[in-house]
Amino acid sequence: MPSRQSVRGTPADLAVILRDVGALLLMEAALMTVTTLVALAFREWYVALAFLAAGGLTAGVGYAARTRFADAPAPRTKHGMVIAAAGWFSVAVFGALPLLFSAHLVPPDLAARYVPAGADYGRSSLFVFRNPLHALFESMSGWTGSGLTMAVHEPSLPRAVQWWRSLMQWVGGVGVIVLTVSILARPGSGSYTLYRSEAREEKIHPSVISTVRTVWKIFLLYTVIAVALLFVAILTSTSPYARELSTFEAFWQALNHAMTGLSTGGFSVTDNSIETYNSPLIEFVLLPIMTLGAIAFPIHYLVLRDRDPGELFADLQTRWLFILYALGVVGLSAQLLLVGLPGGGYGAVAPALGVLPLQAGGLSTAQLDAVRDAAFQFVSALSCTGFQSSPIGDWNAGGKLILSTAMVLGGAAGSTVGGIKIIRGYTVSRGIVWQFSRVFLPANAVVTARIGDRTLSRTEMEREFSEAAIVSLLWVILLIASSLVLVNAVGPGFGYADALFEVASAQGNVGLSTGITGPSMNPFAEAMFVLNMWIGRLEIIPVLVFLRSAIKGLNP
């Protein structure tokens, strides 16, 4: 048995972490190999070489760490959080290498061929990734499911790079640790510790390995369905843009948007996200796809197993997800209709009139567009997807703040979303009411509380309330501090509402943008966003444990 003090001369705690981070890198190298085959299929030889080189380097580092410390003990809770934080950051760093290598290996004249015919720009966005910070930003945004991008013109990227961006979000949405556990873990190998480290609690089966494999089966099933629905929607859409697409291009866009929509990632392969289509049909099809990604996987399992859609509404988080959808869409629609855009868009009227200008047949076309945009953008924000169908940068502060609130909260815990999560928001609000009501009870009263279908004792409620409140408070503090930094780092034309919106999008792993994020943004702000996305995906505590361990070690 190896000593718990050291493994091959390395402290045991560090050996545990390096071994399991090595496993994550091996998984990532395998995904790079798959993408190399995609590049070869499209005859993108230089890009294939870039992915092959990046995959080889990643595999070499991962294999060295995995084999050298193979005898390290199973991870405990203190290891799990550090492995999660270090693993996600390492995967993002190595995930940037294919982008960086491709940008440097592809000759400029060849890259120009990736620019679509008739485009009003002549340079491929691939060259953006020659800047290592831009490549790291894109990779972190991909793996964390954030969706903010440095690639201004996504259609000008090689197909393999488009695929890599979508694949990162598809895998990252479920969780890189979840994937690694499903492939490499063995019973008794500390699987549950790693599973929980990725901010997951509920299990579908008693075995964690069975749970994560069931999660992937559900995810694969939904992905196939989503691709088929989107493919049909694009082919049958009356949108001028969609009608000009070839059958293969329609399938390619359906595949990539299904992957990033279901994983609530939001990367796109079109220039202006979903706004490019300007198609109510495509937006309508995407609404349930984004919603599926915002519902906890155990609920999907129950619905599929029992074939009972009623399980959706029996679940506290899912029920509140739909309630918040309804409230948010109504509120945002009213805001857009009554206030409109600074330039008078959406048929806004002077508040003094107190009424909406209606056509004889009902709402005007502009007002219907306001309701349509409100519905799509609020669902995209609350589900943390980040698909964009409207120029949000042109909205007034009120509309941006409504979406910011949705991005901060996010969808259900146990799903693919970011944000604080509905269950934490509910627990905090329920806990405040509960604490207030206790004031009026006698000292010897037996105090209980209900969270969904659970009855909690006083001790249990205090514990859950404090945990939810601490995470939520730290999340909001980081949000406010980062937005104050950002508002002083952006140029004229952006106010505090824009800065708050952009930080909420990065930290909530959403991807909606008012126009701040891009290759020309302040490098300090860009680096801060990389940290915001990383911290937001891990829900703060694992990152704090990681930082504390880096300074003081893992011992108490």
C-alpha positions as semicolon CSV with decimal commas, in nm:
position;residue;x (nm);y (nm);z (nm)
1;M;0,000;0,000;0,000
2;P;0,137;0,342;-0,082
3;S;0,199;0,579;0,201
4;R;-0,065;0,844;0,248
5;Q;0,223;1,084;0,308
6;S;0,377;1,057;-0,037
7;V;0,344;0,879;-0,371
8;R;0,673;0,845;-0,561
9;G;0,816;1,133;-0,369
10;T;0,514;1,359;-0,425
11;P;0,281;1,455;-0,135
12;A;-0,020;1,221;-0,139
13;D;-0,274;1,503;-0,162
14;L;-0,101;1,650;-0,466
15;A;-0,066;1,304;-0,621
16;V;-0,441;1,245;-0,593
17;I;-0,513;1,577;-0,763
18;L;-0,258;1,532;-1,043
19;R;-0,375;1,178;-1,118
20;D;-0,739;1,278;-1,159
21;V;-0,663;1,597;-1,350
22;G;-0,455;1,375;-1,576
23;A;-0,765;1,163;-1,640
24;L;-0,957;1,474;-1,743
25;L;-0,681;1,567;-1,988
26;L;-0,685;1,218;-2,139
27;M;-1,059;1,258;-2,196
28;E;-0,998;1,594;-2,361
29;A;-0,724;1,450;-2,581
30;A;-0,970;1,185;-2,703
31;L;-1,216;1,460;-2,800
32;M;-0,938;1,641;-2,988
33;T;-0,870;1,318;-3,177
34;V;-1,236;1,301;-3,282
35;T;-1,213;1,662;-3,400
36;T;-0,899;1,576;-3,599
37;L;-1,111;1,327;-3,793
38;V;-1,368;1,601;-3,856
39;A;-1,093;1,824;-3,994
40;L;-0,972;1,544;-4,220
41;A;-1,326;1,480;-4,342
42;F;-1,350;1,844;-4,451
43;R;-0,994;1,838;-4,592
44;E;-0,879;2,103;-4,351
45;W;-0,524;1,968;-4,341
46;Y;-0,359;2,244;-4,140
47;V;-0,640;2,243;-3,885
48;A;-0,613;1,864;-3,859
49;L;-0,241;1,902;-3,787
50;A;-0,318;2,162;-3,520
51;F;-0,567;1,935;-3,344
52;L;-0,334;1,636;-3,376
53;A;-0,048;1,831;-3,219
54;A;-0,269;1,971;-2,942
55;G;-0,420;1,627;-2,875
56;G;-0,077;1,466;-2,859
57;L;0,054;1,726;-2,615
58;T;-0,259;1,703;-2,400
59;A;-0,251;1,323;-2,401
60;G;0,118;1,321;-2,310
61;V;0,068;1,543;-2,006
62;G;-0,246;1,358;-1,899
63;Y;-0,093;1,013;-1,943
64;A;0,220;1,111;-1,750
65;A;0,015;1,238;-1,455
66;R;-0,230;0,947;-1,466
67;T;0,035;0,672;-1,473
68;R;0,292;0,825;-1,244
69;F;0,041;0,866;-0,963
70;A;-0,179;0,563;-1,038
71;D;-0,121;0,433;-0,683
72;A;-0,250;0,750;-0,516
73;P;-0,541;0,695;-0,275
74;A;-0,905;0,761;-0,372
75;P;-1,006;1,127;-0,353
76;R;-1,186;1,259;-0,049
77;T;-1,413;1,562;-0,028
78;K;-1,122;1,802;0,018
79;H;-0,960;1,659;-0,294
80;G;-1,280;1,661;-0,500
81;M;-1,326;2,037;-0,488
82;V;-0,963;2,107;-0,575
83;I;-0,974;1,851;-0,857
84;A;-1,289;2,017;-0,994
85;A;-1,137;2,365;-0,986
86;A;-0,796;2,261;-1,119
87;G;-0,949;2,021;-1,369
88;W;-1,187;2,272;-1,526
89;F;-0,910;2,531;-1,554
90;S;-0,664;2,279;-1,699
91;V;-0,917;2,156;-1,953
92;A;-0,978;2,517;-2,061
93;V;-0,603;2,586;-2,094
94;F;-0,536;2,276;-2,303
95;G;-0,862;2,327;-2,493
96;A;-0,723;2,658;-2,616
97;L;-0,426;2,490;-2,786
98;P;-0,611;2,370;-3,100
99;L;-0,743;2,723;-3,153
100;L;-0,400;2,876;-3,098
101;F;-0,221;2,623;-3,319
102;S;-0,481;2,648;-3,598
103;A;-0,455;3,025;-3,606
104;H;-0,079;3,006;-3,650
105;L;-0,063;2,707;-3,887
106;V;-0,333;2,797;-4,141
107;P;-0,186;3,024;-4,413
108;P;-0,370;3,358;-4,464
109;D;-0,461;3,283;-4,826
110;L;-0,619;2,952;-4,726
111;A;-0,800;3,109;-4,429
112;A;-0,957;3,360;-4,668
113;R;-1,142;3,070;-4,832
114;Y;-1,331;3,008;-4,509
115;V;-1,500;3,348;-4,540
116;P;-1,849;3,293;-4,690
117;A;-1,908;3,428;-5,040
118;G;-2,067;3,771;-5,036
119;A;-1,966;3,846;-4,676
120;D;-1,893;4,210;-4,598
121;Y;-1,567;4,116;-4,426
122;G;-1,260;3,963;-4,585
123;R;-1,065;3,819;-4,293
124;S;-1,136;3,494;-4,112
125;S;-1,205;3,518;-3,739
126;L;-0,963;3,228;-3,698
127;F;-0,677;3,476;-3,673
128;V;-0,828;3,622;-3,356
129;F;-0,697;3,313;-3,178
130;R;-0,335;3,399;-3,251
131;N;-0,369;3,594;-2,927
132;P;-0,331;3,331;-2,648
133;L;-0,570;3,523;-2,420
134;H;-0,841;3,518;-2,688
135;A;-0,790;3,144;-2,737
136;L;-0,809;3,082;-2,361
137;F;-1,121;3,299;-2,337
138;E;-1,293;3,101;-2,615
139;S;-1,198;2,770;-2,459
140;M;-1,311;2,870;-2,110
141;S;-1,635;3,004;-2,254
142;G;-1,683;2,677;-2,438
143;W;-1,611;2,435;-2,155
144;T;-1,811;2,634;-1,899
145;G;-2,106;2,671;-2,138
146;S;-2,086;3,049;-2,128
147;G;-2,114;3,130;-2,497
148;L;-1,942;3,468;-2,499
149;T;-1,704;3,467;-2,793
150;M;-1,401;3,632;-2,945
151;A;-1,494;3,496;-3,290
152;V;-1,688;3,789;-3,430
153;H;-1,774;3,610;-3,755
154;E;-1,831;3,243;-3,671
155;P;-1,909;3,136;-4,032
156;S;-1,553;3,229;-4,127
157;L;-1,407;2,963;-3,898
158;P;-1,299;2,623;-4,032
159;R;-1,561;2,350;-3,989
160;A;-1,345;2,161;-3,740
161;V;-1,309;2,471;-3,524
162;Q;-1,685;2,528;-3,536
163;W;-1,731;2,165;-3,431
164;W;-1,474;2,198;-3,150
165;R;-1,655;2,499;-3,007
166;S;-1,986;2,311;-3,011
167;L;-1,831;1,990;-2,874
168;M;-1,674;2,176;-2,582
169;Q;-2,014;2,314;-2,484
170;W;-2,193;1,985;-2,540
171;V;-1,953;1,796;-2,312
172;G;-1,905;2,085;-2,071
173;G;-2,280;2,127;-2,026
174;V;-2,313;1,787;-1,864
175;G;-1,973;1,820;-1,702
176;V;-1,622;1,709;-1,793
177;I;-1,592;1,529;-1,460
178;V;-1,924;1,353;-1,519
179;L;-1,793;1,231;-1,855
180;T;-1,464;1,119;-1,705
181;V;-1,638;0,936;-1,420
182;S;-1,867;0,757;-1,666
183;I;-1,567;0,632;-1,867
184;L;-1,283;0,582;-1,622
185;A;-1,428;0,543;-1,274
186;R;-1,456;0,212;-1,094
187;P;-1,672;0,123;-0,792
188;G;-1,507;0,252;-0,478
189;S;-1,274;0,486;-0,666
190;G;-1,406;0,807;-0,514
191;S;-1,659;0,860;-0,793
192;Y;-1,918;1,023;-0,569
193;T;-1,664;1,267;-0,434
194;L;-1,581;1,381;-0,788
195;Y;-1,950;1,383;-0,887
196;R;-2,038;1,616;-0,597
197;S;-1,736;1,837;-0,663
198;E;-1,902;1,951;-0,986
199;A;-2,189;2,107;-0,788
200;R;-2,412;1,798;-0,825
201;E;-2,599;1,624;-0,547
202;E;-2,894;1,417;-0,667
203;K;-2,836;1,066;-0,799
204;I;-3,067;0,879;-1,036
205;H;-2,934;0,540;-0,926
206;P;-2,755;0,434;-0,603
207;S;-2,437;0,398;-0,809
208;V;-2,280;0,721;-0,927
209;I;-2,134;0,550;-1,232
210;S;-2,480;0,422;-1,332
211;T;-2,620;0,769;-1,267
212;V;-2,378;0,952;-1,496
213;R;-2,414;0,692;-1,769
214;T;-2,793;0,732;-1,754
215;V;-2,746;1,111;-1,774
216;W;-2,546;1,068;-2,093
217;K;-2,804;0,834;-2,246
218;I;-3,076;1,093;-2,182
219;F;-2,856;1,369;-2,320
220;L;-2,777;1,174;-2,636
221;L;-3,145;1,095;-2,692
222;Y;-3,244;1,460;-2,654
223;T;-2,960;1,569;-2,883
224;V;-3,078;1,342;-3,165
225;I;-3,435;1,472;-3,126
226;A;-3,318;1,834;-3,113
227;V;-3,106;1,796;-3,429
228;A;-3,402;1,645;-3,617
229;L;-3,645;1,916;-3,506
230;L;-3,407;2,200;-3,590
231;F;-3,316;2,047;-3,926
232;V;-3,683;2,031;-4,027
233;A;-3,744;2,383;-3,893
234;I;-3,456;2,529;-4,096
235;L;-3,561;2,347;-4,412
236;T;-3,924;2,460;-4,383
237;S;-3,857;2,813;-4,259
238;T;-3,964;3,099;-4,482
239;S;-3,667;3,305;-4,365
240;P;-3,472;3,441;-4,666
241;Y;-3,146;3,334;-4,500
242;A;-3,267;2,979;-4,429
243;R;-3,408;2,934;-4,780
244;E;-3,065;2,999;-4,934
245;L;-2,895;2,724;-4,730
246;S;-2,800;2,395;-4,888
247;T;-2,935;2,078;-4,729
248;F;-2,594;1,998;-4,581
249;E;-2,550;2,350;-4,444
250;A;-2,897;2,333;-4,289
251;F;-2,804;2,003;-4,122
252;W;-2,466;2,140;-4,006
253;Q;-2,630;2,442;-3,844
254;A;-2,903;2,225;-3,690
255;L;-2,639;1,990;-3,545
256;N;-2,428;2,265;-3,392
257;H;-2,721;2,470;-3,258
258;A;-2,885;2,159;-3,114
259;M;-2,564;2,070;-2,929
260;T;-2,510;2,419;-2,789
261;G;-2,881;2,482;-2,725
262;L;-2,944;2,162;-2,531
263;S;-2,626;2,212;-2,329
264;T;-2,738;2,572;-2,265
265;G;-2,405;2,690;-2,405
266;G;-2,509;2,929;-2,679
267;F;-2,218;2,917;-2,924
268;S;-2,343;2,969;-3,279
269;V;-2,218;2,903;-3,630
270;T;-2,399;3,206;-3,775
271;D;-2,291;3,570;-3,764
272;N;-2,557;3,707;-3,531
273;S;-2,663;3,398;-3,339
274;I;-3,031;3,311;-3,390
275;E;-3,109;3,666;-3,506
276;T;-2,952;3,568;-3,840
277;Y;-3,253;3,351;-3,925
278;N;-3,517;3,608;-3,824
279;S;-3,753;3,310;-3,812
280;P;-4,035;3,271;-3,555
281;L;-4,048;2,898;-3,641
282;I;-3,681;2,834;-3,558
283;E;-3,708;3,040;-3,239
284;F;-4,022;2,846;-3,140
285;V;-3,843;2,511;-3,189
286;L;-3,545;2,630;-2,982
287;L;-3,762;2,724;-2,681
288;P;-3,827;2,364;-2,565
289;I;-3,469;2,264;-2,651
290;M;-3,329;2,536;-2,423
291;T;-3,585;2,445;-2,156
292;L;-3,486;2,077;-2,160
293;G;-3,131;2,181;-2,074
294;A;-3,256;2,385;-1,776
295;I;-3,446;2,094;-1,613
296;A;-3,264;1,860;-1,372
297;F;-3,161;1,525;-1,519
298;P;-3,332;1,319;-1,245
299;I;-3,663;1,474;-1,350
300;H;-3,600;1,381;-1,714
301;Y;-3,530;1,025;-1,599
302;L;-3,857;1,006;-1,405
303;V;-4,059;1,145;-1,696
304;L;-3,903;0,901;-1,943
305;R;-3,922;0,603;-1,708
306;D;-4,283;0,656;-1,598
307;R;-4,396;0,821;-1,923
308;D;-4,569;1,077;-1,706
309;P;-4,523;1,448;-1,796
310;G;-4,687;1,528;-1,462
311;E;-4,349;1,458;-1,299
312;L;-4,233;1,791;-1,441
313;F;-4,484;1,991;-1,237
314;A;-4,443;1,773;-0,930
315;D;-4,083;1,894;-0,905
316;L;-4,033;2,220;-0,716
317;Q;-3,758;2,358;-0,940
318;T;-3,929;2,270;-1,269
319;R;-4,257;2,417;-1,149
320;W;-4,088;2,742;-1,056
321;L;-3,894;2,742;-1,384
322;F;-4,222;2,762;-1,577
323;I;-4,369;3,014;-1,332
324;L;-4,064;3,236;-1,376
325;Y;-4,085;3,195;-1,753
326;A;-4,442;3,324;-1,749
327;L;-4,371;3,614;-1,513
328;G;-4,052;3,712;-1,693
329;V;-4,200;3,704;-2,043
330;V;-4,501;3,911;-1,934
331;G;-4,285;4,161;-1,746
332;L;-4,025;4,196;-2,022
333;S;-4,295;4,225;-2,292
334;A;-4,465;4,502;-2,097
335;Q;-4,134;4,679;-2,048
336;L;-4,047;4,666;-2,417
337;L;-4,396;4,769;-2,526
338;L;-4,432;5,058;-2,283
339;V;-4,077;5,191;-2,300
340;G;-3,946;5,044;-2,624
341;L;-3,604;5,126;-2,758
342;P;-3,421;5,459;-2,736
343;G;-3,495;5,508;-3,104
344;G;-3,864;5,437;-3,062
345;G;-3,860;5,072;-3,169
346;Y;-4,132;4,820;-3,081
347;G;-4,400;5,085;-3,131
348;A;-4,340;5,247;-2,790
349;V;-4,565;5,533;-2,689
350;A;-4,525;5,824;-2,453
351;P;-4,601;5,711;-2,096
352;A;-4,850;5,995;-2,066
353;L;-5,082;5,821;-2,311
354;G;-5,112;5,525;-2,081
355;V;-5,223;5,295;-2,365
356;L;-5,062;5,086;-2,639
357;P;-5,120;5,185;-3,003
358;L;-5,314;4,894;-3,152
359;Q;-5,393;4,823;-3,511
360;A;-5,750;4,740;-3,597
361;G;-5,668;4,369;-3,584
362;G;-5,473;4,380;-3,256
363;L;-5,104;4,430;-3,187
364;S;-4,894;4,587;-3,459
365;T;-4,611;4,393;-3,622
366;A;-4,357;4,585;-3,414
367;Q;-4,542;4,502;-3,093
368;L;-4,566;4,134;-3,185
369;D;-4,189;4,145;-3,241
370;A;-4,150;4,285;-2,890
371;V;-4,345;3,994;-2,737
372;R;-4,156;3,745;-2,954
373;D;-3,817;3,889;-2,857
374;A;-3,916;3,906;-2,491
375;A;-4,021;3,540;-2,489
376;F;-3,711;3,411;-2,664
377;Q;-3,460;3,629;-2,479
378;F;-3,604;3,566;-2,132
379;V;-3,609;3,189;-2,185
380;S;-3,255;3,210;-2,324
381;A;-3,143;3,412;-2,019
382;L;-3,313;3,206;-1,745
383;S;-3,203;2,879;-1,904
384;C;-2,851;3,027;-1,930
385;T;-2,835;2,935;-2,300
386;G;-2,733;3,269;-2,446
387;F;-2,883;3,241;-2,792
388;Q;-2,961;3,593;-2,910
389;S;-3,249;3,690;-3,140
390;S;-3,247;4,064;-3,078
391;P;-2,986;4,344;-3,058
392;I;-2,994;4,363;-2,678
393;G;-2,729;4,635;-2,682
394;D;-2,998;4,867;-2,822
395;W;-3,241;4,792;-2,538
396;N;-3,292;5,036;-2,253
397;A;-3,154;4,972;-1,903
398;G;-3,482;4,827;-1,774
399;G;-3,488;4,544;-2,026
400;K;-3,121;4,466;-1,963
401;L;-3,176;4,452;-1,586
402;I;-3,469;4,211;-1,622
403;L;-3,249;3,977;-1,827
404;S;-2,959;4,027;-1,584
405;T;-3,179;3,909;-1,298
406;A;-3,275;3,598;-1,496
407;M;-2,909;3,524;-1,575
408;V;-2,810;3,559;-1,210
409;L;-3,077;3,314;-1,095
410;G;-3,048;3,051;-1,370
411;G;-3,243;2,727;-1,403
412;A;-3,258;2,406;-1,200
413;A;-2,971;2,256;-1,004
414;G;-2,875;1,920;-1,153
415;S;-2,917;2,048;-1,510
416;T;-2,670;2,206;-1,753
417;V;-2,728;2,567;-1,642
418;G;-2,515;2,822;-1,457
419;G;-2,628;3,096;-1,220
420;I;-2,724;3,069;-0,854
421;K;-2,995;2,808;-0,937
422;I;-3,368;2,813;-0,863
423;I;-3,345;2,587;-0,558
424;R;-3,101;2,823;-0,387
425;G;-3,314;3,126;-0,465
426;Y;-3,621;2,945;-0,331
427;T;-3,436;2,826;-0,019
428;V;-3,309;3,175;0,059
429;S;-3,652;3,337;0,015
430;R;-3,824;3,057;0,207
431;G;-3,561;3,078;0,479
432;I;-3,611;3,453;0,524
433;V;-3,986;3,402;0,569
434;W;-3,920;3,111;0,802
435;Q;-3,678;3,309;1,017
436;F;-3,926;3,594;1,039
437;S;-4,216;3,365;1,139
438;R;-4,012;3,211;1,421
439;V;-4,014;3,544;1,603
440;F;-4,384;3,500;1,678
441;L;-4,356;3,140;1,807
442;P;-4,306;3,042;2,174
443;A;-3,955;2,938;2,273
444;N;-4,054;2,572;2,327
445;A;-4,234;2,537;1,990
446;V;-4,129;2,252;1,762
447;V;-4,016;2,435;1,448
448;T;-4,017;2,270;1,106
449;A;-4,007;2,397;0,750
450;R;-4,099;2,263;0,408
451;I;-3,885;2,279;0,096
452;G;-4,084;2,121;-0,183
453;D;-4,202;1,781;-0,060
454;R;-3,944;1,765;0,220
455;T;-4,013;1,852;0,583
456;L;-3,700;1,983;0,751
457;S;-3,621;2,013;1,120
458;R;-3,498;2,342;1,260
459;T;-3,135;2,227;1,239
460;E;-3,175;2,102;0,882
461;M;-3,345;2,420;0,770
462;E;-3,081;2,641;0,929
463;R;-2,808;2,439;0,758
464;E;-2,969;2,451;0,412
465;F;-3,060;2,818;0,448
466;S;-2,708;2,915;0,555
467;E;-2,546;2,716;0,273
468;A;-2,775;2,868;0,009
469;A;-2,734;3,217;0,155
470;I;-2,354;3,196;0,169
471;V;-2,317;3,082;-0,194
472;S;-2,572;3,338;-0,314
473;L;-2,409;3,620;-0,119
474;L;-2,060;3,538;-0,247
475;W;-2,200;3,513;-0,601
476;V;-2,364;3,857;-0,579
477;I;-2,059;4,019;-0,418
478;L;-1,837;3,892;-0,701
479;L;-2,096;4,010;-0,955
480;I;-2,110;4,363;-0,817
481;A;-1,734;4,393;-0,770
482;S;-1,664;4,267;-1,125
483;S;-1,924;4,498;-1,280
484;L;-1,769;4,797;-1,103
485;V;-1,431;4,698;-1,244
486;L;-1,576;4,650;-1,591
487;V;-1,764;4,978;-1,608
488;N;-1,431;5,155;-1,562
489;A;-1,260;4,939;-1,824
490;V;-1,499;4,988;-2,117
491;G;-1,511;5,280;-2,349
492;P;-1,785;5,542;-2,392
493;G;-2,125;5,420;-2,499
494;F;-2,161;5,161;-2,224
495;G;-2,315;5,234;-1,885
496;Y;-2,339;5,040;-1,559
497;A;-2,644;4,846;-1,680
498;D;-2,434;4,718;-1,972
499;A;-2,145;4,624;-1,744
500;L;-2,373;4,447;-1,496
501;F;-2,541;4,262;-1,783
502;E;-2,210;4,147;-1,933
503;V;-2,069;4,026;-1,601
504;A;-2,395;3,847;-1,516
505;S;-2,371;3,677;-1,855
506;A;-2,010;3,566;-1,802
507;Q;-2,046;3,461;-1,438
508;G;-2,386;3,300;-1,500
509;N;-2,237;3,108;-1,797
510;V;-2,500;3,250;-2,032
511;G;-2,346;3,425;-2,333
512;L;-2,584;3,712;-2,408
513;S;-2,396;4,033;-2,483
514;T;-2,462;4,402;-2,515
515;G;-2,153;4,441;-2,734
516;I;-1,880;4,477;-2,472
517;T;-1,726;4,135;-2,526
518;G;-1,504;4,104;-2,831
519;P;-1,142;4,100;-2,950
520;S;-1,103;4,473;-2,890
521;M;-1,212;4,464;-2,525
522;N;-0,973;4,562;-2,248
523;P;-0,732;4,267;-2,187
524;F;-0,770;4,307;-1,810
525;A;-1,148;4,285;-1,842
526;E;-1,112;3,983;-2,072
527;A;-0,890;3,804;-1,819
528;M;-1,139;3,891;-1,545
529;F;-1,416;3,733;-1,754
530;V;-1,212;3,413;-1,784
531;L;-1,207;3,396;-1,405
532;N;-1,577;3,490;-1,381
533;M;-1,674;3,206;-1,614
534;W;-1,455;2,956;-1,427
535;I;-1,582;3,061;-1,085
536;G;-1,943;3,076;-1,201
537;R;-1,935;2,722;-1,343
538;L;-1,804;2,578;-1,016
539;E;-2,028;2,791;-0,790
540;I;-1,744;2,966;-0,605
541;I;-1,680;2,729;-0,310
542;P;-1,453;2,483;-0,499
543;V;-1,251;2,777;-0,631
544;L;-1,211;2,918;-0,280
545;V;-1,102;2,574;-0,156
546;F;-0,857;2,556;-0,448
547;L;-0,708;2,897;-0,367
548;R;-0,687;2,819;0,003
549;S;-0,517;2,485;-0,075
550;A;-0,268;2,653;-0,307
551;I;-0,163;2,882;-0,023
552;K;-0,193;2,661;0,286
553;G;-0,226;2,306;0,157
554;L;-0,513;2,064;0,216
555;N;-0,445;1,997;0,582
556;P;-0,684;2,158;0,838
